[in-house]
Amino acid sequence: MARKPLGTKASTGSRCPESGVWQVEHRTATAPIAEGNVMPPYDQKAVVWVLIQYA
């Protein structure tokens, strides 16, 4: 199965489509998130996460 491309986006509450390092869009905050986990909020707010590095 092919990996999702770097730059893939996922919103808070959705399932993570690819294990790796995810960055909050327009922020410097990053988090390692595993495929299938629920994308978390940031600073208690719903955000868009961007895949920046594979696990």
PDBQT receptor file of N, H, CA, C and O in Angstrom, charges set to zero:
ATOM      1  N   MET A   1       0.841  -1.190   0.000  1.00  0.00    +0.000 N 
ATOM      2  CA  MET A   1       0.000   0.000   0.000  1.00  0.00    +0.000 C 
ATOM      3  C   MET A   1       0.885   1.252   0.000  1.00  0.00    +0.000 C 
ATOM      4  O   MET A   1       1.845   1.338   0.766  1.00  0.00    +0.000 OA
ATOM      5  N   ALA A   2       0.564   2.203  -0.846  1.00  0.00    +0.000 N 
ATOM      6  H   ALA A   2      -0.216   2.134  -1.468  1.00  0.00    +0.000 HD
ATOM      7  CA  ALA A   2       1.365   3.418  -0.975  1.00  0.00    +0.000 C 
ATOM      8  C   ALA A   2       1.175   4.345   0.222  1.00  0.00    +0.000 C 
ATOM      9  O   ALA A   2       0.097   4.428   0.811  1.00  0.00    +0.000 OA
ATOM     10  N   ARG A   3       2.237   5.020   0.550  1.00  0.00    +0.000 N 
ATOM     11  H   ARG A   3       3.112   4.952   0.072  1.00  0.00    +0.000 HD
ATOM     12  CA  ARG A   3       2.167   6.008   1.628  1.00  0.00    +0.000 C 
ATOM     13  C   ARG A   3       1.397   7.235   1.152  1.00  0.00    +0.000 C 
ATOM     14  O   ARG A   3       1.360   7.550  -0.037  1.00  0.00    +0.000 OA
ATOM     15  N   LYS A   4       0.789   7.914   2.111  1.00  0.00    +0.000 N 
ATOM     16  H   LYS A   4       0.819   7.659   3.077  1.00  0.00    +0.000 HD
ATOM     17  CA  LYS A   4       0.178   9.211   1.809  1.00  0.00    +0.000 C 
ATOM     18  C   LYS A   4       1.325  10.189   1.574  1.00  0.00    +0.000 C 
ATOM     19  O   LYS A   4       2.364  10.077   2.224  1.00  0.00    +0.000 OA
ATOM     20  N   PRO A   5       1.163  11.136   0.667  1.00  0.00    +0.000 N 
ATOM     21  CA  PRO A   5       2.264  12.066   0.394  1.00  0.00    +0.000 C 
ATOM     22  C   PRO A   5       2.486  13.051   1.542  1.00  0.00    +0.000 C 
ATOM     23  O   PRO A   5       1.553  13.405   2.263  1.00  0.00    +0.000 OA
ATOM     24  N   LEU A   6       3.741  13.486   1.697  1.00  0.00    +0.000 N 
ATOM     25  H   LEU A   6       4.499  13.198   1.111  1.00  0.00    +0.000 HD
ATOM     26  CA  LEU A   6       4.014  14.557   2.645  1.00  0.00    +0.000 C 
ATOM     27  C   LEU A   6       3.161  15.753   2.219  1.00  0.00    +0.000 C 
ATOM     28  O   LEU A   6       2.990  16.017   1.029  1.00  0.00    +0.000 OA
ATOM     29  N   GLY A   7       2.633  16.465   3.204  1.00  0.00    +0.000 N 
ATOM     30  H   GLY A   7       2.771  16.250   4.171  1.00  0.00    +0.000 HD
ATOM     31  CA  GLY A   7       1.721  17.568   2.904  1.00  0.00    +0.000 C 
ATOM     32  C   GLY A   7       0.266  17.171   3.057  1.00  0.00    +0.000 C 
ATOM     33  O   GLY A   7      -0.623  18.021   3.002  1.00  0.00    +0.000 OA
ATOM     34  N   THR A   8       0.012  15.853   3.254  1.00  0.00    +0.000 N 
ATOM     35  H   THR A   8       0.734  15.163   3.299  1.00  0.00    +0.000 HD
ATOM     36  CA  THR A   8      -1.348  15.388   3.496  1.00  0.00    +0.000 C 
ATOM     37  C   THR A   8      -1.893  16.097   4.733  1.00  0.00    +0.000 C 
ATOM     38  O   THR A   8      -1.167  16.311   5.704  1.00  0.00    +0.000 OA
ATOM     39  N   LYS A   9      -3.173  16.459   4.692  1.00  0.00    +0.000 N 
ATOM     40  H   LYS A   9      -3.762  16.286   3.904  1.00  0.00    +0.000 HD
ATOM     41  CA  LYS A   9      -3.791  17.170   5.808  1.00  0.00    +0.000 C 
ATOM     42  C   LYS A   9      -4.862  16.309   6.465  1.00  0.00    +0.000 C 
ATOM     43  O   LYS A   9      -5.520  15.499   5.812  1.00  0.00    +0.000 OA
ATOM     44  N   ALA A  10      -5.020  16.503   7.772  1.00  0.00    +0.000 N 
ATOM     45  H   ALA A  10      -4.485  17.161   8.302  1.00  0.00    +0.000 HD
ATOM     46  CA  ALA A  10      -6.052  15.802   8.531  1.00  0.00    +0.000 C 
ATOM     47  C   ALA A  10      -6.518  16.728   9.650  1.00  0.00    +0.000 C 
ATOM     48  O   ALA A  10      -5.708  17.410  10.278  1.00  0.00    +0.000 OA
ATOM     49  N   SER A  11      -7.811  16.749   9.892  1.00  0.00    +0.000 N 
ATOM     50  H   SER A  11      -8.469  16.195   9.382  1.00  0.00    +0.000 HD
ATOM     51  CA  SER A  11      -8.390  17.636  10.904  1.00  0.00    +0.000 C 
ATOM     52  C   SER A  11      -8.545  16.949  12.245  1.00  0.00    +0.000 C 
ATOM     53  O   SER A  11      -8.657  15.726  12.326  1.00  0.00    +0.000 OA
ATOM     54  N   THR A  12      -8.549  17.750  13.292  1.00  0.00    +0.000 N 
ATOM     55  H   THR A  12      -8.457  18.743  13.227  1.00  0.00    +0.000 HD
ATOM     56  CA  THR A  12      -8.822  17.253  14.643  1.00  0.00    +0.000 C 
ATOM     57  C   THR A  12     -10.090  16.410  14.607  1.00  0.00    +0.000 C 
ATOM     58  O   THR A  12     -11.093  16.806  14.014  1.00  0.00    +0.000 OA
ATOM     59  N   GLY A  13     -10.035  15.244  15.247  1.00  0.00    +0.000 N 
ATOM     60  H   GLY A  13      -9.220  14.923  15.729  1.00  0.00    +0.000 HD
ATOM     61  CA  GLY A  13     -11.194  14.360  15.326  1.00  0.00    +0.000 C 
ATOM     62  C   GLY A  13     -11.236  13.290  14.258  1.00  0.00    +0.000 C 
ATOM     63  O   GLY A  13     -11.944  12.295  14.407  1.00  0.00    +0.000 OA
ATOM     64  N   SER A  14     -10.472  13.481  13.156  1.00  0.00    +0.000 N 
ATOM     65  H   SER A  14      -9.896  14.289  13.034  1.00  0.00    +0.000 HD
ATOM     66  CA  SER A  14     -10.437  12.456  12.112  1.00  0.00    +0.000 C 
ATOM     67  C   SER A  14      -9.370  11.420  12.464  1.00  0.00    +0.000 C 
ATOM     68  O   SER A  14      -8.557  11.645  13.361  1.00  0.00    +0.000 OA
ATOM     69  N   ARG A  15      -9.370  10.295  11.766  1.00  0.00    +0.000 N 
ATOM     70  H   ARG A  15     -10.030  10.112  11.037  1.00  0.00    +0.000 HD
ATOM     71  CA  ARG A  15      -8.359   9.260  11.970  1.00  0.00    +0.000 C 
ATOM     72  C   ARG A  15      -7.098   9.614  11.197  1.00  0.00    +0.000 C 
ATOM     73  O   ARG A  15      -7.163  10.085  10.061  1.00  0.00    +0.000 OA
ATOM     74  N   CYS A  16      -5.961   9.384  11.822  1.00  0.00    +0.000 N 
ATOM     75  H   CYS A  16      -5.909   9.002  12.745  1.00  0.00    +0.000 HD
ATOM     76  CA  CYS A  16      -4.674   9.669  11.190  1.00  0.00    +0.000 C 
ATOM     77  C   CYS A  16      -4.466   8.736   9.995  1.00  0.00    +0.000 C 
ATOM     78  O   CYS A  16      -4.528   7.517  10.154  1.00  0.00    +0.000 OA
ATOM     79  N   PRO A  17      -4.221   9.285   8.805  1.00  0.00    +0.000 N 
ATOM     80  CA  PRO A  17      -4.073   8.447   7.620  1.00  0.00    +0.000 C 
ATOM     81  C   PRO A  17      -2.670   7.867   7.408  1.00  0.00    +0.000 C 
ATOM     82  O   PRO A  17      -2.496   6.979   6.574  1.00  0.00    +0.000 OA
ATOM     83  N   GLU A  18      -1.669   8.356   8.150  1.00  0.00    +0.000 N 
ATOM     84  H   GLU A  18      -1.811   9.077   8.827  1.00  0.00    +0.000 HD
ATOM     85  CA  GLU A  18      -0.290   7.908   7.947  1.00  0.00    +0.000 C 
ATOM     86  C   GLU A  18       0.530   8.189   9.206  1.00  0.00    +0.000 C 
ATOM     87  O   GLU A  18       0.484   9.298   9.739  1.00  0.00    +0.000 OA
ATOM     88  N   SER A  19       1.280   7.196   9.682  1.00  0.00    +0.000 N 
ATOM     89  H   SER A  19       1.318   6.296   9.249  1.00  0.00    +0.000 HD
ATOM     90  CA  SER A  19       2.144   7.407  10.849  1.00  0.00    +0.000 C 
ATOM     91  C   SER A  19       3.284   8.350  10.492  1.00  0.00    +0.000 C 
ATOM     92  O   SER A  19       3.903   8.224   9.435  1.00  0.00    +0.000 OA
ATOM     93  N   GLY A  20       3.548   9.285  11.376  1.00  0.00    +0.000 N 
ATOM     94  H   GLY A  20       3.045   9.388  12.234  1.00  0.00    +0.000 HD
ATOM     95  CA  GLY A  20       4.649  10.205  11.139  1.00  0.00    +0.000 C 
ATOM     96  C   GLY A  20       4.600  11.390  12.066  1.00  0.00    +0.000 C 
ATOM     97  O   GLY A  20       3.916  11.386  13.089  1.00  0.00    +0.000 OA
ATOM     98  N   VAL A  21       5.349  12.410  11.677  1.00  0.00    +0.000 N 
ATOM     99  H   VAL A  21       5.904  12.413  10.846  1.00  0.00    +0.000 HD
ATOM    100  CA  VAL A  21       5.368  13.664  12.428  1.00  0.00    +0.000 C 
ATOM    101  C   VAL A  21       4.401  14.615  11.731  1.00  0.00    +0.000 C 
ATOM    102  O   VAL A  21       4.502  14.862  10.529  1.00  0.00    +0.000 OA
ATOM    103  N   TRP A  22       3.481  15.130  12.500  1.00  0.00    +0.000 N 
ATOM    104  H   TRP A  22       3.399  14.929  13.476  1.00  0.00    +0.000 HD
ATOM    105  CA  TRP A  22       2.451  16.027  11.995  1.00  0.00    +0.000 C 
ATOM    106  C   TRP A  22       2.652  17.408  12.598  1.00  0.00    +0.000 C 
ATOM    107  O   TRP A  22       3.015  17.538  13.767  1.00  0.00    +0.000 OA
ATOM    108  N   GLN A  23       2.415  18.440  11.793  1.00  0.00    +0.000 N 
ATOM    109  H   GLN A  23       2.120  18.334  10.843  1.00  0.00    +0.000 HD
ATOM    110  CA  GLN A  23       2.578  19.823  12.244  1.00  0.00    +0.000 C 
ATOM    111  C   GLN A  23       1.242  20.543  12.139  1.00  0.00    +0.000 C 
ATOM    112  O   GLN A  23       0.494  20.359  11.178  1.00  0.00    +0.000 OA
ATOM    113  N   VAL A  24       0.956  21.366  13.140  1.00  0.00    +0.000 N 
ATOM    114  H   VAL A  24       1.564  21.515  13.920  1.00  0.00    +0.000 HD
ATOM    115  CA  VAL A  24      -0.254  22.186  13.088  1.00  0.00    +0.000 C 
ATOM    116  C   VAL A  24      -0.081  23.209  11.974  1.00  0.00    +0.000 C 
ATOM    117  O   VAL A  24       0.929  23.910  11.908  1.00  0.00    +0.000 OA
ATOM    118  N   GLU A  25      -1.084  23.284  11.097  1.00  0.00    +0.000 N 
ATOM    119  H   GLU A  25      -1.904  22.714  11.151  1.00  0.00    +0.000 HD
ATOM    120  CA  GLU A  25      -1.017  24.208   9.967  1.00  0.00    +0.000 C 
ATOM    121  C   GLU A  25      -0.839  25.643  10.473  1.00  0.00    +0.000 C 
ATOM    122  O   GLU A  25      -1.551  26.083  11.375  1.00  0.00    +0.000 OA
ATOM    123  N   HIS A  26       0.109  26.359   9.890  1.00  0.00    +0.000 N 
ATOM    124  H   HIS A  26       0.688  26.002   9.157  1.00  0.00    +0.000 HD
ATOM    125  CA  HIS A  26       0.422  27.751  10.223  1.00  0.00    +0.000 C 
ATOM    126  C   HIS A  26       1.006  27.921  11.630  1.00  0.00    +0.000 C 
ATOM    127  O   HIS A  26       0.980  29.022  12.179  1.00  0.00    +0.000 OA
ATOM    128  N   ARG A  27       1.529  26.846  12.211  1.00  0.00    +0.000 N 
ATOM    129  H   ARG A  27       1.551  25.952  11.764  1.00  0.00    +0.000 HD
ATOM    130  CA  ARG A  27       2.177  26.898  13.526  1.00  0.00    +0.000 C 
ATOM    131  C   ARG A  27       3.463  26.078  13.452  1.00  0.00    +0.000 C 
ATOM    132  O   ARG A  27       3.704  25.373  12.473  1.00  0.00    +0.000 OA
ATOM    133  N   THR A  28       4.290  26.178  14.503  1.00  0.00    +0.000 N 
ATOM    134  H   THR A  28       4.093  26.751  15.299  1.00  0.00    +0.000 HD
ATOM    135  CA  THR A  28       5.513  25.376  14.546  1.00  0.00    +0.000 C 
ATOM    136  C   THR A  28       5.334  24.109  15.374  1.00  0.00    +0.000 C 
ATOM    137  O   THR A  28       6.231  23.266  15.412  1.00  0.00    +0.000 OA
ATOM    138  N   ALA A  29       4.195  23.964  16.033  1.00  0.00    +0.000 N 
ATOM    139  H   ALA A  29       3.467  24.649  16.002  1.00  0.00    +0.000 HD
ATOM    140  CA  ALA A  29       3.953  22.805  16.893  1.00  0.00    +0.000 C 
ATOM    141  C   ALA A  29       3.885  21.520  16.070  1.00  0.00    +0.000 C 
ATOM    142  O   ALA A  29       3.239  21.475  15.023  1.00  0.00    +0.000 OA
ATOM    143  N   THR A  30       4.565  20.472  16.560  1.00  0.00    +0.000 N 
ATOM    144  H   THR A  30       5.090  20.509  17.411  1.00  0.00    +0.000 HD
ATOM    145  CA  THR A  30       4.540  19.168  15.902  1.00  0.00    +0.000 C 
ATOM    146  C   THR A  30       4.221  18.079  16.914  1.00  0.00    +0.000 C 
ATOM    147  O   THR A  30       4.353  18.275  18.122  1.00  0.00    +0.000 OA
ATOM    148  N   ALA A  31       3.798  16.924  16.399  1.00  0.00    +0.000 N 
ATOM    149  H   ALA A  31       3.691  16.765  15.418  1.00  0.00    +0.000 HD
ATOM    150  CA  ALA A  31       3.526  15.772  17.254  1.00  0.00    +0.000 C 
ATOM    151  C   ALA A  31       3.670  14.505  16.427  1.00  0.00    +0.000 C 
ATOM    152  O   ALA A  31       3.279  14.473  15.260  1.00  0.00    +0.000 OA
ATOM    153  N   PRO A  32       4.242  13.438  17.042  1.00  0.00    +0.000 N 
ATOM    154  CA  PRO A  32       4.241  12.146  16.360  1.00  0.00    +0.000 C 
ATOM    155  C   PRO A  32       2.869  11.510  16.557  1.00  0.00    +0.000 C 
ATOM    156  O   PRO A  32       2.388  11.399  17.685  1.00  0.00    +0.000 OA
ATOM    157  N   ILE A  33       2.244  11.097  15.466  1.00  0.00    +0.000 N 
ATOM    158  H   ILE A  33       2.635  11.188  14.550  1.00  0.00    +0.000 HD
ATOM    159  CA  ILE A  33       0.910  10.511  15.542  1.00  0.00    +0.000 C 
ATOM    160  C   ILE A  33       0.909   9.244  14.686  1.00  0.00    +0.000 C 
ATOM    161  O   ILE A  33       1.362   9.253  13.541  1.00  0.00    +0.000 OA
ATOM    162  N   ALA A  34       0.392   8.155  15.258  1.00  0.00    +0.000 N 
ATOM    163  H   ALA A  34       0.024   8.147  16.187  1.00  0.00    +0.000 HD
ATOM    164  CA  ALA A  34       0.361   6.871  14.558  1.00  0.00    +0.000 C 
ATOM    165  C   ALA A  34      -0.910   6.729  13.727  1.00  0.00    +0.000 C 
ATOM    166  O   ALA A  34      -1.974   7.231  14.090  1.00  0.00    +0.000 OA
ATOM    167  N   GLU A  35      -0.768   6.036  12.611  1.00  0.00    +0.000 N 
ATOM    168  H   GLU A  35       0.096   5.629  12.316  1.00  0.00    +0.000 HD
ATOM    169  CA  GLU A  35      -1.906   5.771  11.729  1.00  0.00    +0.000 C 
ATOM    170  C   GLU A  35      -3.050   5.142  12.519  1.00  0.00    +0.000 C 
ATOM    171  O   GLU A  35      -2.839   4.230  13.318  1.00  0.00    +0.000 OA
ATOM    172  N   GLY A  36      -4.237   5.628  12.291  1.00  0.00    +0.000 N 
ATOM    173  H   GLY A  36      -4.409   6.369  11.642  1.00  0.00    +0.000 HD
ATOM    174  CA  GLY A  36      -5.432   5.095  12.944  1.00  0.00    +0.000 C 
ATOM    175  C   GLY A  36      -5.811   5.820  14.220  1.00  0.00    +0.000 C 
ATOM    176  O   GLY A  36      -6.953   5.722  14.669  1.00  0.00    +0.000 OA
ATOM    177  N   ASN A  37      -4.863   6.553  14.819  1.00  0.00    +0.000 N 
ATOM    178  H   ASN A  37      -3.935   6.632  14.454  1.00  0.00    +0.000 HD
ATOM    179  CA  ASN A  37      -5.189   7.320  16.021  1.00  0.00    +0.000 C 
ATOM    180  C   ASN A  37      -6.045   8.530  15.645  1.00  0.00    +0.000 C 
ATOM    181  O   ASN A  37      -6.033   8.980  14.500  1.00  0.00    +0.000 OA
ATOM    182  N   VAL A  38      -6.775   9.042  16.612  1.00  0.00    +0.000 N 
ATOM    183  H   VAL A  38      -6.785   8.676  17.543  1.00  0.00    +0.000 HD
ATOM    184  CA  VAL A  38      -7.589  10.237  16.379  1.00  0.00    +0.000 C 
ATOM    185  C   VAL A  38      -6.682  11.465  16.427  1.00  0.00    +0.000 C 
ATOM    186  O   VAL A  38      -5.891  11.627  17.356  1.00  0.00    +0.000 OA
ATOM    187  N   MET A  39      -6.806  12.322  15.425  1.00  0.00    +0.000 N 
ATOM    188  H   MET A  39      -7.449  12.191  14.671  1.00  0.00    +0.000 HD
ATOM    189  CA  MET A  39      -6.008  13.543  15.383  1.00  0.00    +0.000 C 
ATOM    190  C   MET A  39      -6.437  14.443  16.542  1.00  0.00    +0.000 C 
ATOM    191  O   MET A  39      -7.624  14.722  16.713  1.00  0.00    +0.000 OA
ATOM    192  N   PRO A  40      -5.466  14.895  17.336  1.00  0.00    +0.000 N 
ATOM    193  CA  PRO A  40      -5.799  15.639  18.543  1.00  0.00    +0.000 C 
ATOM    194  C   PRO A  40      -6.051  17.127  18.282  1.00  0.00    +0.000 C 
ATOM    195  O   PRO A  40      -5.715  17.652  17.221  1.00  0.00    +0.000 OA
ATOM    196  N   PRO A  41      -6.651  17.793  19.277  1.00  0.00    +0.000 N 
ATOM    197  CA  PRO A  41      -6.730  19.254  19.204  1.00  0.00    +0.000 C 
ATOM    198  C   PRO A  41      -5.370  19.847  19.556  1.00  0.00    +0.000 C 
ATOM    199  O   PRO A  41      -4.487  19.143  20.045  1.00  0.00    +0.000 OA
ATOM    200  N   TYR A  42      -5.210  21.120  19.311  1.00  0.00    +0.000 N 
ATOM    201  H   TYR A  42      -5.928  21.692  18.915  1.00  0.00    +0.000 HD
ATOM    202  CA  TYR A  42      -4.009  21.842  19.730  1.00  0.00    +0.000 C 
ATOM    203  C   TYR A  42      -4.458  23.084  20.484  1.00  0.00    +0.000 C 
ATOM    204  O   TYR A  42      -5.303  23.838  20.002  1.00  0.00    +0.000 OA
ATOM    205  N   ASP A  43      -3.898  23.293  21.651  1.00  0.00    +0.000 N 
ATOM    206  H   ASP A  43      -3.211  22.681  22.043  1.00  0.00    +0.000 HD
ATOM    207  CA  ASP A  43      -4.255  24.445  22.472  1.00  0.00    +0.000 C 
ATOM    208  C   ASP A  43      -5.772  24.475  22.710  1.00  0.00    +0.000 C 
ATOM    209  O   ASP A  43      -6.399  25.534  22.732  1.00  0.00    +0.000 OA
ATOM    210  N   GLN A  44      -6.331  23.281  22.885  1.00  0.00    +0.000 N 
ATOM    211  H   GLN A  44      -5.821  22.421  22.867  1.00  0.00    +0.000 HD
ATOM    212  CA  GLN A  44      -7.761  23.078  23.160  1.00  0.00    +0.000 C 
ATOM    213  C   GLN A  44      -8.655  23.568  22.021  1.00  0.00    +0.000 C 
ATOM    214  O   GLN A  44      -9.811  23.928  22.241  1.00  0.00    +0.000 OA
ATOM    215  N   LYS A  45      -8.107  23.578  20.793  1.00  0.00    +0.000 N 
ATOM    216  H   LYS A  45      -7.168  23.286  20.614  1.00  0.00    +0.000 HD
ATOM    217  CA  LYS A  45      -8.882  23.999  19.635  1.00  0.00    +0.000 C 
ATOM    218  C   LYS A  45      -8.748  22.963  18.517  1.00  0.00    +0.000 C 
ATOM    219  O   LYS A  45      -7.727  22.284  18.404  1.00  0.00    +0.000 OA
ATOM    220  N   ALA A  46      -9.786  22.854  17.699  1.00  0.00    +0.000 N 
ATOM    221  H   ALA A  46     -10.615  23.406  17.791  1.00  0.00    +0.000 HD
ATOM    222  CA  ALA A  46      -9.723  22.003  16.516  1.00  0.00    +0.000 C 
ATOM    223  C   ALA A  46      -8.793  22.672  15.500  1.00  0.00    +0.000 C 
ATOM    224  O   ALA A  46      -8.891  23.874  15.256  1.00  0.00    +0.000 OA
ATOM    225  N   VAL A  47      -7.902  21.892  14.920  1.00  0.00    +0.000 N 
ATOM    226  H   VAL A  47      -7.822  20.915  15.118  1.00  0.00    +0.000 HD
ATOM    227  CA  VAL A  47      -6.915  22.417  13.969  1.00  0.00    +0.000 C 
ATOM    228  C   VAL A  47      -6.779  21.478  12.781  1.00  0.00    +0.000 C 
ATOM    229  O   VAL A  47      -7.337  20.380  12.769  1.00  0.00    +0.000 OA
ATOM    230  N   VAL A  48      -6.036  21.924  11.796  1.00  0.00    +0.000 N 
ATOM    231  H   VAL A  48      -5.583  22.815  11.806  1.00  0.00    +0.000 HD
ATOM    232  CA  VAL A  48      -5.653  21.086  10.661  1.00  0.00    +0.000 C 
ATOM    233  C   VAL A  48      -4.198  20.706  10.856  1.00  0.00    +0.000 C 
ATOM    234  O   VAL A  48      -3.348  21.564  11.095  1.00  0.00    +0.000 OA
ATOM    235  N   TRP A  49      -3.913  19.404  10.751  1.00  0.00    +0.000 N 
ATOM    236  H   TRP A  49      -4.603  18.707  10.557  1.00  0.00    +0.000 HD
ATOM    237  CA  TRP A  49      -2.552  18.877  10.876  1.00  0.00    +0.000 C 
ATOM    238  C   TRP A  49      -2.013  18.565   9.481  1.00  0.00    +0.000 C 
ATOM    239  O   TRP A  49      -2.763  18.160   8.592  1.00  0.00    +0.000 OA
ATOM    240  N   VAL A  50      -0.704  18.759   9.299  1.00  0.00    +0.000 N 
ATOM    241  H   VAL A  50      -0.095  19.088  10.021  1.00  0.00    +0.000 HD
ATOM    242  CA  VAL A  50      -0.048  18.505   8.021  1.00  0.00    +0.000 C 
ATOM    243  C   VAL A  50       1.091  17.506   8.242  1.00  0.00    +0.000 C 
ATOM    244  O   VAL A  50       1.925  17.705   9.125  1.00  0.00    +0.000 OA
ATOM    245  N   LEU A  51       1.128  16.446   7.453  1.00  0.00    +0.000 N 
ATOM    246  H   LEU A  51       0.450  16.285   6.736  1.00  0.00    +0.000 HD
ATOM    247  CA  LEU A  51       2.187  15.439   7.544  1.00  0.00    +0.000 C 
ATOM    248  C   LEU A  51       3.482  16.025   7.012  1.00  0.00    +0.000 C 
ATOM    249  O   LEU A  51       3.553  16.434   5.853  1.00  0.00    +0.000 OA
ATOM    250  N   ILE A  52       4.526  16.069   7.870  1.00  0.00    +0.000 N 
ATOM    251  H   ILE A  52       4.469  15.736   8.811  1.00  0.00    +0.000 HD
ATOM    252  CA  ILE A  52       5.800  16.661   7.442  1.00  0.00    +0.000 C 
ATOM    253  C   ILE A  52       6.956  15.655   7.396  1.00  0.00    +0.000 C 
ATOM    254  O   ILE A  52       8.004  15.933   6.813  1.00  0.00    +0.000 OA
ATOM    255  N   GLN A  53       6.754  14.472   8.023  1.00  0.00    +0.000 N 
ATOM    256  H   GLN A  53       5.903  14.246   8.497  1.00  0.00    +0.000 HD
ATOM    257  CA  GLN A  53       7.839  13.469   8.051  1.00  0.00    +0.000 C 
ATOM    258  C   GLN A  53       7.227  12.102   8.306  1.00  0.00    +0.000 C 
ATOM    259  O   GLN A  53       6.299  11.964   9.102  1.00  0.00    +0.000 OA
ATOM    260  N   TYR A  54       7.756  11.091   7.621  1.00  0.00    +0.000 N 
ATOM    261  H   TYR A  54       8.511  11.203   6.974  1.00  0.00    +0.000 HD
ATOM    262  CA  TYR A  54       7.294   9.724   7.854  1.00  0.00    +0.000 C 
ATOM    263  C   TYR A  54       7.899   9.159   9.120  1.00  0.00    +0.000 C 
ATOM    264  O   TYR A  54       8.987   9.565   9.529  1.00  0.00    +0.000 OA
ATOM    265  N   ALA A  55       7.199   8.222   9.744  1.00  0.00    +0.000 N 
ATOM    266  H   ALA A  55       6.316   7.892   9.412  1.00  0.00    +0.000 HD
ATOM    267  CA  ALA A  55       7.690   7.569  10.958  1.00  0.00    +0.000 C 
ATOM    268  C   ALA A  55       8.806   6.610  10.601  1.00  0.00    +0.000 C 
ATOM    269  O   ALA A  55       9.361   5.954  11.482  1.00  0.00    +0.000 OA
TER     270      ALA A  55
